[in-house]
């Protein structure tokens, strides 16, 4: 279909095609030409492929006018030729999530493109844009301050913008334009702006990052294994390759494929999960086709070794043909890249990508020779994850007791314990099973005994678990004690766990947060956005967002000071003795890392997991837009929950989920 001359007659707000709260629309093999906006509006799961967007934008309008102007929703744009926006940008995106991959995008009038706040609900607090395997020709735009920008033009409070650029080829013009502009000036509006720039060719671009206010803490740049022209300001990048000639086959004819001797060859970071599996074919003369990219050894949008014919809009899209009919090349192995070559043969190429072997007791899982292998975590199979719920006591009245001597890997100190807060239920994460469904953890607030030495903040505490191969934490102070407990929904006289057979430790929990850099100044990867887990416990089964680290709980020995025995400090029986059963550290190498857990409203595809690719514990796969989950409420507050432990029986009311604590090992 040809969409031409769509206009409202002057303001520039018309368009060739407008999306009005649409769902799962596919636009294929269409030409958008001379419209106010080629496409605009908002729709969920919008897919645009094999299309040309040519000279859209009203040069006489007073309003926004672009080749693509999406006000919200989700967009995937691939195998398209987008060029010569008449007034504004080639892409003006207010989408919650967007993926631009394997396109040829060229010569905007203003600047190349941007991320701005969503204006058509539903609008998420954080917006994501992934650009993979594209060719960007900057041309000679009117705005020479930026090529791409993250800008909160609506004054929307608390916005987050997240840009990922991987294996693109950017051809600049040597002017002052920055590749990525952080318009971060107001921290109230711009909670967070991040840009990850990996494996890109950045040719004839003066600087990579421009930051309006570098002194603020609301922005983060990173990038590795990029090729850049000599003299480019590459602040924020690591492992860069520089030079005057990237070794294109023929830049004069816009053939940006590397020659065999090009410095781009073999210089890419092949460990990224967002690596491309295809590439645009071929240029702006032969347009809107693609070829499989079987390896990603080279920097940029093209692999020097890619060969064979291309696939167009009506060609085989990767499903091979046999005498008995079509068959799909996916071999079900997350450690192979599956493709169909031009001879209709399935090709399965082993990768070295991160993966999940389905075993919560291994860490650092990676693909090796086509299999997913991880490093065992010592004693992991004796400790379950725990889903913690707010659980105030209803009877008897809460006591404050102490002093209690607690000794962990960091120190020994005396505390008072009281103010029960939460109840932890053994949890099945990602269908991995539960080892000990009977032992729960009751959380009590703790405070140092008056006059105790103040806890010295700890930094660079490294842990590993099923969600993180390596995570560095800062520990601020002890805040709570986890006590192994028994629970029943019907028996007020449920027996406390037997200390002689109990295999779950007490834990002292420290307030914690993920570090952004080590004490030595080494920048660390940011805590991943969009991390999710499937969790089942006795009360509910649901997908959870893991927002941030809240605590590190370390195994602790519990006892009394013979010179100052424990007693009831307040509440009924104040002043009376409170003898404590001593407990040792059965598994001193096993900790619990606790994450803020929220019921997920959207299902975000994860890198890998025990159920196959996309089911694991983050980070999110930017190429796959999230899908909305049906409404789910927390269980109605559950009264009559009976708990018993070494500190005595109690009756609770369980209200709302709060934290997920995962077995972890300090490194």
C-alpha positions as CSV (number, residue, x, y, z in Angstrom):
1,X,0.0,0.0,0.0
2,X,1.2,3.5,-0.8
3,X,0.3,6.2,1.9
4,X,1.0,9.6,0.3
5,X,0.1,13.3,1.1
6,X,-1.7,12.6,4.4
7,X,-2.0,16.1,5.9
8,X,-4.3,18.2,8.1
9,X,-3.5,21.2,6.0
10,X,-0.9,23.2,8.0
11,X,-0.1,22.2,11.6
12,X,1.8,19.1,10.6
13,X,-0.3,16.8,12.8
14,X,-1.7,14.6,10.0
15,X,-0.2,11.4,8.8
16,X,-0.2,8.5,6.4
17,X,-1.3,6.0,9.1
18,X,-2.4,6.7,12.7
19,X,-2.6,4.1,15.4
20,X,-5.4,4.6,17.9
21,X,-4.9,2.2,20.9
22,X,-4.4,-0.6,18.4
23,X,-3.2,-4.1,19.4
24,X,-0.7,-6.3,17.4
25,X,-0.9,-4.4,14.0
26,X,1.6,-5.5,11.4
27,X,2.5,-3.0,8.6
28,X,4.5,-4.7,5.8
29,X,5.8,-3.7,2.3
30,X,4.3,-0.2,2.4
31,X,5.5,3.2,1.2
32,X,4.9,6.3,3.3
33,X,5.7,9.5,1.3
34,X,5.1,13.2,1.7
35,X,2.8,12.9,4.7
36,X,2.8,15.2,7.7
37,X,4.0,12.2,9.6
38,X,4.6,8.9,7.9
39,X,3.1,7.0,10.9
40,X,2.0,8.3,14.2
41,X,-0.1,7.4,17.2
42,X,0.2,4.6,19.8
43,X,-0.4,0.8,19.7
44,X,0.6,-2.2,21.6
45,X,3.0,-4.6,19.8
46,X,3.1,-2.7,16.6
47,X,5.4,-4.3,14.0
48,X,6.6,-2.4,10.9
49,X,8.8,-4.2,8.4
50,X,10.0,-4.0,4.8
51,X,8.7,-0.4,4.5
52,X,10.0,2.8,3.1
53,X,9.4,6.1,4.9
54,X,10.4,8.8,2.4
55,X,10.4,12.6,2.9
56,X,7.6,12.7,5.4
57,X,7.2,15.8,7.5
58,X,5.6,19.1,6.6
59,X,8.4,21.7,6.1
60,X,5.9,24.5,6.7
61,X,4.2,23.2,9.8
62,X,4.5,24.8,13.2
63,X,4.0,21.4,15.0
64,X,6.0,18.2,15.3
65,X,6.3,16.5,11.9
66,X,8.5,13.4,11.3
67,X,9.0,10.3,9.3
68,X,7.8,8.3,12.4
69,X,6.1,9.8,15.4
70,X,4.9,7.3,18.0
71,X,3.2,8.8,21.1
72,X,3.2,5.6,23.2
73,X,2.8,1.9,23.1
74,X,5.4,-0.6,21.7
75,X,7.1,-0.6,18.3
76,X,9.4,-2.9,16.4
77,X,10.8,-1.5,13.1
78,X,13.0,-3.7,10.9
79,X,14.2,-4.2,7.4
80,X,13.1,-0.6,6.5
81,X,14.5,2.3,4.6
82,X,13.8,5.5,6.5
83,X,15.2,8.6,5.0
84,X,15.2,12.4,4.4
85,X,12.6,13.5,6.9
86,X,11.3,16.7,5.5
87,X,11.0,18.7,8.7
88,X,11.9,16.9,11.9
89,X,13.4,13.6,12.8
90,X,13.5,10.2,11.1
91,X,12.1,8.7,14.3
92,X,10.4,10.6,17.2
93,X,9.6,8.0,19.9
94,X,7.5,8.3,23.0
95,X,7.0,4.6,23.1
96,X,7.2,2.5,26.3
97,X,9.5,0.2,24.5
98,X,10.8,0.1,20.9
99,X,13.3,-1.9,18.9
100,X,14.9,-0.6,15.7
101,X,16.8,-3.4,14.0
102,X,18.4,-4.0,10.6
103,X,17.3,-0.7,9.0
104,X,18.9,1.9,6.8
105,X,18.1,5.3,8.3
106,X,19.5,8.4,6.6
107,X,19.6,12.2,6.4
108,X,17.1,13.8,8.7
109,X,16.3,17.5,8.4
110,X,16.6,18.2,12.1
111,X,18.5,15.4,13.8
112,X,18.3,11.6,13.6
113,X,15.9,10.6,16.4
114,X,15.0,10.9,20.1
115,X,13.3,9.4,23.2
116,X,10.7,11.6,24.8
117,X,8.0,11.0,27.4
118,X,4.9,8.9,26.4
119,X,1.8,11.0,25.9
120,X,-0.9,8.4,25.1
121,X,-1.6,6.0,28.1
122,X,-0.8,3.5,29.3
123,X,2.6,5.1,30.0
124,X,5.3,3.4,31.9
125,X,7.7,5.2,34.3
126,X,10.7,3.8,32.3
127,X,11.0,3.8,28.5
128,X,13.3,1.6,26.6
129,X,14.8,1.8,23.1
130,X,17.1,-0.8,21.5
131,X,18.9,-0.1,18.2
132,X,20.6,-3.1,16.7
133,X,22.3,-3.7,13.4
134,X,21.2,-0.4,11.7
135,X,23.1,1.9,9.4
136,X,22.7,5.6,10.3
137,X,23.8,8.2,7.8
138,X,23.8,11.6,9.6
139,X,23.9,13.8,6.4
140,X,23.9,17.5,7.1
141,X,21.0,18.1,9.6
142,X,20.1,21.6,10.8
143,X,20.7,20.6,14.4
144,X,24.4,19.9,14.9
145,X,24.3,19.4,18.6
146,X,23.1,15.8,18.7
147,X,22.3,12.7,16.7
148,X,20.2,11.1,19.3
149,X,18.7,12.7,22.4
150,X,16.8,11.6,25.6
151,X,14.7,14.7,26.5
152,X,11.8,15.1,28.9
153,X,10.0,17.8,27.0
154,X,6.6,17.2,28.7
155,X,7.8,17.9,32.2
156,X,6.7,14.5,33.3
157,X,7.9,13.7,36.8
158,X,10.2,10.8,37.7
159,X,11.0,9.6,34.1
160,X,13.6,7.0,33.2
161,X,15.0,6.6,29.6
162,X,17.2,3.6,28.7
163,X,19.0,3.4,25.4
164,X,20.9,0.4,24.0
165,X,22.9,0.6,20.8
166,X,24.6,-2.6,19.6
167,X,26.3,-3.4,16.3
168,X,25.2,-0.3,14.4
169,X,27.2,1.6,11.8
170,X,27.0,5.4,12.3
171,X,28.4,7.6,9.5
172,X,28.8,11.2,10.8
173,X,29.8,14.3,9.0
174,X,32.5,15.7,11.4
175,X,30.3,18.4,12.9
176,X,29.9,19.0,16.6
177,X,26.9,16.7,17.1
178,X,27.1,14.1,19.9
179,X,26.0,10.6,19.2
180,X,23.9,10.5,22.4
181,X,22.7,13.7,24.2
182,X,21.6,13.3,27.9
183,X,19.2,16.2,28.5
184,X,19.2,15.4,32.2
185,X,19.1,18.9,33.7
186,X,16.2,18.5,36.1
187,X,16.6,15.5,38.5
188,X,12.9,15.8,39.5
189,X,11.9,15.1,35.9
190,X,14.8,12.8,34.9
191,X,15.1,10.1,37.6
192,X,17.5,8.1,35.4
193,X,18.9,8.3,31.9
194,X,21.2,5.4,30.7
195,X,23.0,4.7,27.4
196,X,24.8,1.5,26.5
197,X,26.9,1.7,23.3
198,X,28.6,-1.6,22.3
199,X,30.2,-3.0,19.2
200,X,29.3,0.1,17.0
201,X,31.2,1.7,14.1
202,X,31.2,5.4,15.0
203,X,32.8,7.1,12.0
204,X,33.5,10.9,11.7
205,X,31.5,11.7,14.9
206,X,33.1,14.4,17.1
207,X,32.0,13.0,20.5
208,X,30.0,10.1,21.8
209,X,28.2,11.5,24.8
210,X,27.0,15.0,25.7
211,X,25.6,15.6,29.2
212,X,23.7,18.8,30.1
213,X,24.6,18.5,33.8
214,X,27.4,16.0,34.5
215,X,27.3,16.8,38.2
216,X,24.0,15.1,38.7
217,X,23.8,11.4,39.5
218,X,20.8,10.7,37.3
219,X,22.7,9.6,34.2
220,X,24.9,6.6,33.3
221,X,27.0,6.0,30.1
222,X,28.8,2.9,29.2
223,X,30.1,1.0,26.2
224,X,32.8,-1.3,25.0
225,X,34.4,-2.6,21.8
226,X,33.4,0.3,19.5
227,X,35.4,1.5,16.6
228,X,35.8,5.3,16.6
229,X,37.6,7.8,14.3
230,X,40.8,9.1,15.8
231,X,40.1,12.3,17.8
232,X,36.6,11.4,18.8
233,X,35.8,12.2,22.4
234,X,35.1,8.7,23.7
235,X,34.8,9.5,27.4
236,X,32.8,6.7,29.1
237,X,33.8,3.9,26.7
238,X,36.2,1.0,27.2
239,X,38.2,-1.4,25.0
240,X,37.7,1.0,22.0
241,X,39.4,0.5,18.6
242,X,40.4,3.8,17.0
243,X,41.8,4.8,13.6
244,X,41.3,6.9,10.5
245,X,40.0,4.1,8.2
246,X,37.5,1.5,9.4
247,X,38.2,-0.7,6.4
248,X,34.9,-0.5,4.5
249,X,34.6,-2.3,1.2
250,X,33.7,0.9,-0.6
251,X,32.6,3.9,1.4
252,X,32.1,6.0,-1.7
253,X,29.3,3.6,-2.9
254,X,28.0,3.1,0.6
255,X,29.2,-0.4,0.9
256,X,30.0,-0.5,4.6
257,X,30.9,-4.2,4.9
258,X,34.3,-4.8,6.4
259,X,37.1,-6.0,4.2
260,X,39.0,-9.1,5.5
261,X,41.9,-6.8,6.6
262,X,39.6,-4.3,8.3
263,X,40.3,-3.4,12.0
264,X,36.6,-4.2,12.6
265,X,37.1,-7.9,11.9
266,X,37.2,-10.0,15.0
267,X,37.1,-7.0,17.4
268,X,33.5,-7.3,18.7
269,X,32.4,-8.2,22.2
270,X,30.6,-11.5,21.5
271,X,29.3,-12.0,25.0
272,X,26.3,-9.6,24.8
273,X,22.8,-11.2,24.9
274,X,21.5,-8.5,22.5
275,X,23.8,-9.5,19.6
276,X,22.2,-9.4,16.1
277,X,21.3,-12.6,14.2
278,X,20.6,-10.8,10.9
279,X,21.8,-7.8,8.9
280,X,20.3,-5.3,6.5
281,X,20.8,-6.0,2.8
282,X,22.2,-4.0,1.0
283,X,22.1,-0.3,0.8
284,X,19.7,2.5,-0.3
285,X,19.7,1.4,-4.0
286,X,18.8,-2.3,-3.3
287,X,16.7,-1.8,-0.2
288,X,14.5,-3.5,2.5
289,X,16.0,-7.0,2.5
290,X,18.0,-9.0,5.1
291,X,20.5,-11.8,5.4
292,X,21.3,-14.2,8.3
293,X,24.3,-13.1,10.3
294,X,25.6,-16.4,11.6
295,X,28.5,-14.9,13.7
296,X,29.1,-11.6,15.3
297,X,32.9,-11.4,15.4
298,X,33.0,-8.0,13.7
299,X,32.2,-4.5,14.9
300,X,29.3,-2.8,13.2
301,X,26.1,-3.6,11.3
302,X,27.8,-6.1,8.8
303,X,29.9,-9.2,9.2
304,X,32.7,-9.6,6.7
305,X,32.0,-13.3,6.2
306,X,28.2,-13.1,5.6
307,X,27.3,-14.5,2.2
308,X,24.4,-15.8,0.2
309,X,21.3,-14.3,-1.2
310,X,19.0,-12.0,0.7
311,X,15.4,-12.5,1.9
312,X,12.8,-10.0,0.9
313,X,9.3,-9.4,2.1
314,X,7.7,-12.4,0.3
315,X,10.7,-14.8,0.6
316,X,11.3,-17.6,3.0
317,X,11.6,-15.8,6.3
318,X,13.8,-18.3,8.0
319,X,11.6,-21.4,7.9
320,X,13.4,-24.1,5.8
321,X,11.5,-26.2,3.3
322,X,11.7,-30.0,2.9
323,X,9.9,-32.4,0.6
324,X,7.2,-32.9,3.1
325,X,6.7,-29.2,3.8
326,X,8.1,-26.4,5.9
327,X,9.9,-27.0,9.2
328,X,11.3,-24.6,11.8
329,X,15.0,-24.4,12.5
330,X,14.7,-23.8,16.2
331,X,16.4,-26.7,17.9
332,X,15.2,-25.7,21.4
333,X,18.8,-25.2,22.6
334,X,19.4,-21.7,24.1
335,X,23.1,-22.2,23.4
336,X,22.8,-22.3,19.6
337,X,22.0,-19.5,17.2
338,X,19.5,-21.1,14.8
339,X,19.1,-19.9,11.2
340,X,18.1,-21.1,7.7
341,X,20.6,-20.6,4.9
342,X,19.8,-19.9,1.3
343,X,20.0,-23.6,0.4
344,X,17.1,-24.3,2.8
345,X,19.4,-26.0,5.4
346,X,19.1,-25.4,9.1
347,X,22.3,-24.1,10.7
348,X,22.9,-24.3,14.5
349,X,25.9,-22.3,15.6
350,X,27.2,-22.7,19.2
351,X,27.3,-19.4,21.1
352,X,29.1,-18.2,24.2
353,X,26.1,-16.2,25.5
354,X,24.9,-16.1,29.2
355,X,22.3,-18.8,29.9
356,X,20.5,-20.5,32.7
357,X,21.1,-24.2,33.2
358,X,17.9,-24.6,35.3
359,X,19.9,-25.3,38.5
360,X,19.6,-22.7,41.2
361,X,22.7,-24.1,42.8
362,X,25.0,-23.0,40.1
363,X,26.2,-19.5,39.2
364,X,27.9,-17.8,36.2
365,X,26.1,-20.0,33.7
366,X,27.4,-19.6,30.2
367,X,27.0,-21.5,26.9
368,X,30.0,-23.8,26.2
369,X,30.2,-25.9,23.1
370,X,26.4,-25.9,22.7
371,X,25.6,-26.7,26.4
372,X,24.8,-24.5,29.4
373,X,27.2,-24.9,32.2
374,X,27.6,-23.2,35.6
375,X,29.8,-23.2,38.6
376,X,28.3,-25.0,41.6
377,X,27.4,-23.0,44.7
378,X,28.5,-24.8,47.8
379,X,25.7,-26.2,50.0
380,X,23.1,-24.4,47.9
381,X,20.7,-27.3,47.9
382,X,20.1,-27.0,51.6
383,X,18.5,-23.6,51.5
384,X,15.4,-22.4,49.6
385,X,14.4,-19.0,48.4
386,X,11.9,-17.3,50.7
387,X,9.0,-15.0,49.8
388,X,8.4,-12.6,52.7
389,X,5.0,-11.2,53.6
390,X,4.1,-8.4,56.0
391,X,2.9,-10.4,59.0
392,X,2.0,-8.4,62.2
393,X,1.4,-10.4,65.4
394,X,-2.1,-10.5,66.7
395,X,-1.5,-12.6,69.8
396,X,0.1,-12.7,72.3
397,X,1.5,-9.2,72.7
398,X,4.9,-8.7,71.2
399,X,7.9,-8.8,73.5
400,X,11.2,-7.0,73.4
401,X,14.1,-9.2,74.7
402,X,17.8,-9.2,75.0
403,X,20.7,-9.0,75.0
404,X,21.1,-11.6,72.3
405,X,24.7,-12.3,71.2
406,X,24.9,-12.7,67.4
407,X,28.1,-13.7,65.7
408,X,28.4,-13.8,61.9
409,X,31.3,-13.6,59.3
410,X,31.7,-9.8,60.0
411,X,31.7,-9.5,63.8
412,X,30.1,-10.5,67.1
413,X,27.8,-8.0,68.9
414,X,24.9,-7.9,71.3
415,X,21.4,-6.9,70.2
416,X,17.9,-6.4,71.5
417,X,15.2,-8.2,69.5
418,X,11.5,-7.4,69.1
419,X,8.9,-5.8,66.8
420,X,8.1,-8.8,64.6
421,X,7.7,-7.7,61.0
422,X,7.6,-10.3,58.3
423,X,7.1,-14.1,57.7
424,X,9.2,-15.8,55.0
425,X,7.6,-18.8,53.2
426,X,9.7,-21.4,51.3
427,X,9.4,-20.4,47.6
428,X,9.6,-22.3,44.4
429,X,11.4,-20.0,41.9
430,X,11.0,-20.8,38.2
431,X,9.7,-24.3,38.9
432,X,13.0,-25.4,40.5
433,X,11.3,-27.0,43.4
434,X,11.4,-26.6,47.2
435,X,13.9,-28.6,49.4
436,X,12.3,-27.9,52.8
437,X,8.7,-26.8,52.7
438,X,8.2,-27.0,56.5
439,X,10.8,-24.5,57.7
440,X,9.8,-20.8,57.5
441,X,11.7,-17.7,58.6
442,X,10.2,-15.2,61.1
443,X,11.7,-11.7,60.9
444,X,12.3,-9.6,64.0
445,X,13.7,-6.1,64.2
446,X,17.0,-5.9,66.0
447,X,18.9,-2.9,67.6
448,X,22.4,-2.8,69.0
449,X,22.6,-2.9,72.8
450,X,23.2,0.6,74.1
451,X,26.9,1.3,74.3
452,X,27.8,-1.3,71.6
453,X,30.5,-0.3,69.0
454,X,28.8,1.3,66.0
455,X,28.8,-0.9,62.9
456,X,31.3,0.3,60.3
457,X,29.8,0.4,56.8
458,X,31.1,-2.4,54.5
459,X,31.6,-1.9,50.8
460,X,32.5,-4.2,47.9
461,X,30.8,-7.2,49.4
462,X,30.6,-9.5,46.3
463,X,27.8,-12.2,46.0
464,X,26.7,-14.6,43.4
465,X,23.3,-16.3,43.0
466,X,20.8,-17.5,40.3
467,X,20.2,-13.9,39.3
468,X,23.7,-12.5,39.4
469,X,27.0,-14.0,38.5
470,X,28.6,-11.1,40.4
471,X,27.0,-8.3,42.3
472,X,28.8,-5.9,44.6
473,X,26.9,-4.6,47.7
474,X,27.3,-1.9,50.3
475,X,26.1,-2.9,53.8
476,X,24.9,-0.1,56.0
477,X,23.7,-1.6,59.3
478,X,22.1,-4.6,60.9
479,X,18.3,-4.3,60.8
480,X,16.7,-7.7,61.5
481,X,17.0,-11.3,62.6
482,X,15.5,-14.3,60.7
483,X,14.5,-17.1,63.0
484,X,13.7,-20.6,61.7
485,X,10.0,-21.3,62.4
486,X,7.2,-23.7,61.9
487,X,3.8,-22.5,60.5
488,X,0.3,-23.9,60.4
489,X,-3.0,-22.5,59.1
490,X,-5.1,-24.7,61.4
491,X,-3.1,-25.9,64.4
492,X,-2.5,-23.3,67.2
493,X,-0.2,-25.8,68.9
494,X,2.2,-26.3,65.9
495,X,5.5,-27.5,67.3
496,X,8.6,-25.4,66.9
497,X,11.5,-26.8,64.7
498,X,13.7,-29.2,66.5
499,X,17.2,-27.6,66.9
500,X,18.8,-31.1,66.8
501,X,17.5,-31.8,63.2
502,X,17.1,-28.2,61.9
503,X,19.1,-27.6,58.8
504,X,18.3,-23.9,58.3
505,X,20.4,-21.2,60.0
506,X,19.4,-18.0,61.8
507,X,20.3,-15.0,59.7
508,X,21.3,-11.5,60.6
509,X,20.1,-9.1,57.9
510,X,22.0,-5.9,56.9
511,X,20.5,-3.0,55.0
512,X,22.1,-3.2,51.6
513,X,22.2,-1.7,48.1
514,X,23.9,-2.5,44.9
515,X,27.0,-0.5,44.2
516,X,27.6,1.5,41.1
517,X,31.4,1.5,41.6
518,X,33.9,-0.1,43.8
519,X,35.8,1.7,46.6
520,X,38.7,1.8,44.1
521,X,36.6,3.7,41.6
522,X,35.9,0.9,39.2
523,X,32.5,1.4,37.5
524,X,30.2,-1.6,37.9
525,X,27.2,-2.7,35.7
526,X,24.0,-1.1,36.8
527,X,21.4,-3.2,38.5
528,X,19.4,-4.7,35.6
529,X,16.0,-3.2,34.7
530,X,13.1,-5.5,34.0
531,X,14.4,-8.5,36.1
532,X,11.6,-10.9,36.9
533,X,11.0,-14.4,38.4
534,X,8.1,-16.8,38.6
535,X,7.5,-17.6,42.3
536,X,5.1,-20.1,43.9
537,X,4.5,-20.3,47.6
538,X,1.6,-21.6,49.8
539,X,-0.3,-18.4,49.4
540,X,0.0,-17.5,45.7
541,X,1.8,-18.1,42.4
542,X,2.8,-15.1,40.2
543,X,5.4,-13.3,38.2
544,X,7.3,-10.8,40.2
545,X,9.4,-7.7,39.4
546,X,12.6,-7.6,41.3
547,X,13.2,-3.9,41.7
548,X,16.3,-3.5,43.8
549,X,18.4,-5.2,46.5
550,X,17.1,-4.4,50.0
551,X,19.1,-6.6,52.4
552,X,21.9,-9.1,52.7
553,X,21.1,-11.8,55.4
554,X,24.2,-13.7,56.6
555,X,24.1,-16.9,58.7
556,X,24.6,-16.1,62.3
557,X,25.3,-18.0,65.6
558,X,22.9,-17.1,68.4
559,X,23.5,-17.2,72.1
560,X,23.7,-15.3,75.4
561,X,26.4,-13.5,77.3
562,X,26.8,-15.5,80.6
563,X,27.5,-12.3,82.4
564,X,24.3,-10.7,81.1
565,X,21.7,-13.3,80.4
566,X,18.8,-12.6,78.1
567,X,15.5,-11.3,79.6
568,X,12.3,-9.7,78.7
569,X,12.9,-6.0,78.4
570,X,9.4,-4.8,77.7
571,X,5.9,-6.1,77.4
572,X,4.2,-8.8,79.6
573,X,6.7,-10.3,82.1
574,X,9.2,-7.4,81.7
575,X,12.3,-8.2,83.7
576,X,11.8,-12.0,83.8
577,X,14.5,-14.3,82.4
578,X,14.2,-15.4,78.7
579,X,16.6,-18.3,78.3
580,X,17.7,-18.7,74.6
581,X,18.5,-22.0,72.9
582,X,22.0,-21.5,71.4
583,X,22.3,-22.0,67.6
584,X,25.4,-22.5,65.5
585,X,26.2,-21.5,61.9
586,X,25.5,-24.7,60.0
587,X,26.2,-23.3,56.5
588,X,28.4,-20.2,57.0
589,X,29.0,-19.8,53.2
590,X,25.3,-19.5,52.4
591,X,23.6,-16.1,52.6
592,X,20.3,-14.7,51.5
593,X,20.1,-11.6,49.2
594,X,16.7,-9.9,49.5
595,X,15.1,-8.0,46.6
596,X,12.1,-5.7,46.6
597,X,9.4,-7.9,45.0
598,X,6.3,-6.4,43.3
599,X,3.5,-8.3,41.5
600,X,4.3,-7.9,37.8
601,X,1.8,-6.1,35.6
602,X,3.7,-7.0,32.5
603,X,5.6,-10.1,31.5
604,X,9.1,-9.2,30.4
605,X,11.0,-11.8,28.5
606,X,14.2,-12.7,30.3
607,X,17.6,-13.8,28.9
608,X,17.3,-17.5,29.9
609,X,15.8,-19.8,32.5
610,X,15.0,-23.4,33.4
611,X,11.9,-23.3,31.3
612,X,13.9,-22.3,28.2
613,X,15.0,-18.9,26.8
614,X,13.1,-16.0,28.2
615,X,12.0,-17.5,31.6
616,X,15.0,-16.8,33.8
617,X,16.1,-14.1,36.2
618,X,17.0,-11.1,34.1
619,X,18.3,-9.1,32.6
620,X,15.5,-8.3,30.3
621,X,15.7,-9.0,26.5
622,X,15.3,-5.5,25.0
623,X,14.3,-6.9,21.6
624,X,11.1,-8.5,23.0
625,X,8.4,-5.9,24.1
626,X,6.7,-6.7,27.4
627,X,3.1,-8.1,27.3
628,X,0.5,-7.2,29.8
629,X,-0.5,-9.7,32.4
630,X,-4.1,-10.1,33.7
631,X,-5.0,-8.3,36.8
632,X,-3.9,-10.0,40.0
633,X,-4.4,-8.9,43.6
634,X,-2.5,-10.0,46.6
635,X,-4.3,-12.7,48.6
636,X,-6.9,-11.3,51.0
637,X,-5.2,-10.8,54.4
638,X,-4.9,-14.3,56.0
639,X,-5.8,-14.4,59.6
640,X,-5.1,-17.3,62.0
641,X,-1.6,-18.0,60.8
642,X,0.1,-19.9,63.7
643,X,3.9,-19.7,64.0
644,X,6.2,-21.3,66.6
645,X,10.0,-21.0,67.1
646,X,12.6,-20.8,69.8
647,X,11.1,-17.6,71.0
648,X,7.7,-19.0,71.5
649,X,4.3,-19.3,69.7
650,X,2.4,-16.5,68.1
651,X,-0.6,-15.9,65.9
652,X,-0.2,-13.6,62.9
653,X,-2.2,-12.0,60.1
654,X,-0.4,-12.2,56.7
655,X,-1.2,-9.2,54.5
656,X,1.0,-8.4,51.4
657,X,4.2,-9.7,49.7
658,X,7.2,-7.6,50.2
659,X,10.6,-9.2,49.5
660,X,12.1,-12.3,47.8
661,X,15.3,-13.6,49.4
662,X,17.4,-15.8,47.2
663,X,20.2,-18.2,48.4
664,X,23.6,-16.6,47.6
665,X,27.3,-17.1,48.2
666,X,29.8,-14.4,49.1
667,X,32.7,-14.5,46.7
